[in-house]
Amino acid sequence: MNSIVTVQDAVTAFAEWGEPTDAELDAINIELPVILADVDLIDAQIMTLDRTPSELDRQRIRRARRRLLTARRELANRAELDGVGA
């Protein structure tokens, strides 16, 4: 019978690099409104996958799209002001 070798040492050897850095967490926090707006749009679209969208569904999707576009615009404007997106 062959013994089973654990790979824990190989996996945990890189554990300290598995966590996001402070800069990465800051970038996520800056992009969080876009991420949340995108999730809202996807949720609104998923609700209509198995049925014909009603007028309320269409309004919900339009509102979610507008929120996403607004969040993206604000992020782009912020990046432009910070000199990142030039």
N, C-alpha and C positions, 0 to 999 in steps of 0.2 A: 504494500500500500504506500502511495506517495504522500508525503506530508504537504499540508497547505502552507504556503509562505505568505506572511502578511506584508502588505505594501504600506503600512501605516507610516513608517519612517520616510518613505519617498513622498507620501502625500503631505504629511505634516511638516516636512522640511521647508515648504514654501508658504506655510500658514501666515507668517508675518507679512508677506506681500499680498495676501488675499484680501486684506482690508483696504478700502478706498482711502486715499490720502485726503488731507484737509482741503487741498485745492480741488480735488475731484468732488468732494462733498459740497463745496461752495458752488461749483459749476452746476451740480444737480439742483441745488436750491435756487439758483438763478433761473434754470430751465423748468422748474416745477410747475409754474402756471401753464406752460405749453403742454407739458406731459399730462396734467390733469384735464385740460381742455380736450386734448386728443382722446383720452380715455372716455370722457363724456360723449364725444362724437361717436366713438366706436360703440359705446353702450346704446346710444339712440339708434344706430344702424342695426345692431344685433337684434333689438326688439322687433324689428320689422322683417326679419329674414323669413319667418314662417307664415307671414300673412300679408295681405295687401295693405300698404300703409294708409292710415286714415289721415285726415287733414291735421289732426293733432300730432300725429307722428311726423308728418312733413314739417310742421312748425317746430317741433322739438329738434329735428335734424338741422333745420336752417339756423335756429338759435345756437346750437352746439357748433356749427360751422363758423358762425360769426364770432363766437367766443374764442375759437381756435385761431382764427385769422387775427383777431385783436391781440391775443397773447403772443402770436408770432411777430406781429408788427412791433409790439412793445419790446420784445426781446431784441429784435433787429435794431430798433432805435437805440436801445440801451447799449448794444454792442458798438453801434456807430459813435455814440457819445463817448464811450470808453476807449475808442480808437482801435477796437479789436477787429471790426468787420470792414475796415476801409479797403 
